[in-house]
Amino acid sequence: MKAHGFRDTGKLYRRPASPGIQTPKTLARLMRALDRNSNVALPLRPRGAGSSSTDCNLATQGTVINTTALNLISHIDTYNHTVTAQAGVRIGELIAALADEGLELIGSFDQTERTLGGAIAAPCMGPGIGDQASLLSTQVINMKIVTANGKVMKIGETQQHLLSAFRLSYGMLGIIYEITLKVRPIMNFAASHRSMDVDTFAQVADRLANGNIGLKFYLMPYRNHVYLDLRHFETVGGNAYNAPWKIKDWGESTVLPSVFRSLSRVVPIPSVRYRLMDSISATTHGLVNSKLVRNGNNVTAGGRHRRRKPSNLLYSTWCFPASDFSVVVKAYARFCRESFAQTAYRCDLPAVGYRVARDNSALLSPSFDEPLIALQTVSTQRRGWDSFVMDLSEFAENWGGTPLFNQSLSTRDAYVSQTYSGRMEFFKKLRRRLDPENRFLNPYLARYFE
Ligand SMILES: Cc1cc2nc3c(=O)[nH]c(=O)nc-3n(C[C@H](O)[C@H](O)[C@H](O)COP(=O)(O)OP(=O)(O)OC[C@H]3O[C@@H](n4cnc5c(N)ncnc54)[C@H](O)[C@@H]3O)c2cc1C
């Protein structure tokens, strides 16, 4: 018997598209991928370097739009101090191209493998000095977007409300194709270093969080120790050498994680292993930070330029009100120690923290109402991590933490709505208008934004 093909039905029938990844190299291809008539599996999820720790950049049943081939730096305006670049340009490449013209990004950002699009659509934060904006997205003055139906939309400086919605929009309002950012001439800062126990840090945390300085720290809760990196602008010009910052970055992001992974294999007794790991971390931070790195700028502090994220690093970031941090930091250290005693799980790398200035330039800005301290818990120890981050999330909720949609793991939906409240409702309304068929919503984002 003859099989019935689609001709017999009189209707055109399209085979459902399979999930996959598209890597458009041009605007035309990006538009085609998003066109309603293109046979692509839904939902559509843009992805830059993929360095987020949540599922915000995944589409297991749909299509991932990998933006890394859109990697052109179109124009650096040395007179007006702006740069225009495509979304897939790596932050490290942008920093290097600007430095050749004597310019730098406004803010210190050290994950150089991330893409400009990912750094604008999701928080890209670092220790800003004083009230200087900590989010890179604040500096955006123009954007070109490809919308849910494959059309180009331009947003300019005069459309502040739209700009504010598209900054930190996690790819839910459209795919950012091109961005123009404000930049500035390179400014040197002096970096000074201190180390102290957690109680002493708690005593000075208020003063540091409110001072006109940039604050970054490395916290070792199981050793009861904190290493501080304090930055302030230099009034007299000094030399900011690249090499010490590259060594620092290499030590922190390559040497420590890979040494710890090897130690996990060859030293089976946890107490011995963790003692060794803590000693290595303490020596690295003590030596590299305080002895090598004395001054820098946002070019040198970016560290080495990488194209891939450090492999196997697990992390979850929460932000806490800077005004409460003196209490929160002691509670965090206690939480880590108690959790280790109860579950035998602990993180092997120091937690990293930095101050984020108040910034209401984006609707979904985590520091919309007040300055925060971002606290990033980092580990290479996979077994036990999932239940640890669930406890961490409960801890963070109890202490008024603000979650980041791309970096805070195991966040409850109700808590997210409570934290972002009215701003989230406004964002949802706009999202429904721009993407009524939820083409950009994957199950993870639908939990919060449907
Ligand atoms: C070891 C480590 C340390 C980190 N430290 C920091 C830190 O100190 N500070 C900090 O802020 N972050 C940090 N991060 C988190 C992360 O690097 C940033 O959030 C980064 O900005 C994400 O960029 P990406 O290119 O990897 O984007 P992705 O992770 O690929 O995507 C992030 C989000 O943006 C969306 N998106 C990506 N490109 C586009 C586009 N063109 N248009 C629209 N939407 C888009 C994605 O859909 C997703 O929702 C760290 C990550 C790691 C692995």
The ligand as a MOL file (V3000), in Angstrom:
LIG
                    3D

  0  0  0     0  0            999 V3000
M  V30 BEGIN CTAB
M  V30 COUNTS 53 58 0 0 0
M  V30 BEGIN ATOM
M  V30 1 C 34.8940 31.8420 37.4010 0
M  V30 2 C 33.8540 32.8810 37.1330 0
M  V30 3 C 33.9270 34.1000 37.7680 0
M  V30 4 C 32.9640 35.0980 37.5150 0
M  V30 5 N 33.1210 36.2890 38.1360 0
M  V30 6 C 32.2370 37.2750 37.8860 0
M  V30 7 C 32.4130 38.5460 38.4750 0
M  V30 8 O 33.3800 38.7980 39.1900 0
M  V30 9 N 31.4670 39.5000 38.2110 0
M  V30 10 C 30.3890 39.2460 37.4200 0
M  V30 11 O 29.5740 40.1370 37.2370 0
M  V30 12 N 30.2300 38.0530 36.8250 0
M  V30 13 C 31.1080 37.0640 37.0460 0
M  V30 14 N 30.9370 35.8480 36.4650 0
M  V30 15 C 29.6880 35.5970 35.7070 0
M  V30 16 C 29.6980 35.8390 34.2050 0
M  V30 17 O 31.0240 35.8420 33.7000 0
M  V30 18 C 28.9990 37.1160 33.7650 0
M  V30 19 O 27.6830 37.1730 34.1880 0
M  V30 20 C 29.1080 37.3870 32.2450 0
M  V30 21 O 28.7820 38.7350 32.0530 0
M  V30 22 C 28.2850 36.5300 31.3210 0
M  V30 23 O 28.8260 36.6920 30.0010 0
M  V30 24 P 28.7960 35.4920 28.9370 0
M  V30 25 O 29.3170 36.0030 27.6460 0
M  V30 26 O 29.4480 34.2750 29.4810 0
M  V30 27 O 27.2260 35.2860 28.8240 0
M  V30 28 P 26.3400 33.9650 28.9110 0
M  V30 29 O 26.5660 33.2640 30.1970 0
M  V30 30 O 26.5200 33.1640 27.6820 0
M  V30 31 O 24.8750 34.6150 28.9220 0
M  V30 32 C 24.4240 35.3700 30.0220 0
M  V30 33 C 22.9700 35.8070 29.7660 0
M  V30 34 O 22.9560 36.7980 28.7550 0
M  V30 35 C 22.1690 36.3660 27.6260 0
M  V30 36 N 22.8960 36.8020 26.4330 0
M  V30 37 C 24.1560 36.4860 26.0500 0
M  V30 38 N 24.4550 37.1400 24.8960 0
M  V30 39 C 23.3660 37.8830 24.5530 0
M  V30 40 C 23.0580 38.7450 23.4710 0
M  V30 41 N 23.9330 39.0090 22.4840 0
M  V30 42 N 21.8320 39.3240 23.4560 0
M  V30 43 C 20.9210 39.1050 24.4190 0
M  V30 44 N 21.1730 38.2630 25.4580 0
M  V30 45 C 22.3710 37.6740 25.5330 0
M  V30 46 C 22.0710 34.8510 27.7620 0
M  V30 47 O 20.8840 34.3570 27.1790 0
M  V30 48 C 22.0540 34.6890 29.2790 0
M  V30 49 O 20.7640 34.9120 29.7780 0
M  V30 50 C 31.8980 34.8440 36.6440 0
M  V30 51 C 31.8470 33.6100 35.9780 0
M  V30 52 C 32.8080 32.6400 36.2000 0
M  V30 53 C 32.7540 31.3440 35.4440 0
M  V30 END ATOM
M  V30 BEGIN BOND
M  V30 1 1 1 2
M  V30 2 1 2 3
M  V30 3 2 2 52
M  V30 4 2 3 4
M  V30 5 1 4 5
M  V30 6 1 4 50
M  V30 7 2 5 6
M  V30 8 1 6 7
M  V30 9 1 6 13
M  V30 10 2 7 8
M  V30 11 1 7 9
M  V30 12 1 9 10
M  V30 13 2 10 11
M  V30 14 1 10 12
M  V30 15 2 12 13
M  V30 16 1 13 14
M  V30 17 1 14 15
M  V30 18 1 14 50
M  V30 19 1 15 16
M  V30 20 1 16 17
M  V30 21 1 16 18
M  V30 22 1 18 19
M  V30 23 1 18 20
M  V30 24 1 20 21
M  V30 25 1 20 22
M  V30 26 1 22 23
M  V30 27 1 23 24
M  V30 28 2 24 25
M  V30 29 1 24 26
M  V30 30 1 24 27
M  V30 31 1 27 28
M  V30 32 2 28 29
M  V30 33 1 28 30
M  V30 34 1 28 31
M  V30 35 1 31 32
M  V30 36 1 32 33
M  V30 37 1 33 34
M  V30 38 1 33 48
M  V30 39 1 34 35
M  V30 40 1 35 36
M  V30 41 1 35 46
M  V30 42 1 36 37
M  V30 43 1 36 45
M  V30 44 2 37 38
M  V30 45 1 38 39
M  V30 46 1 39 40
M  V30 47 2 39 45
M  V30 48 1 40 41
M  V30 49 2 40 42
M  V30 50 1 42 43
M  V30 51 2 43 44
M  V30 52 1 44 45
M  V30 53 1 46 47
M  V30 54 1 46 48
M  V30 55 1 48 49
M  V30 56 2 50 51
M  V30 57 1 51 52
M  V30 58 1 52 53
M  V30 END BOND
M  V30 END CTAB
M  END
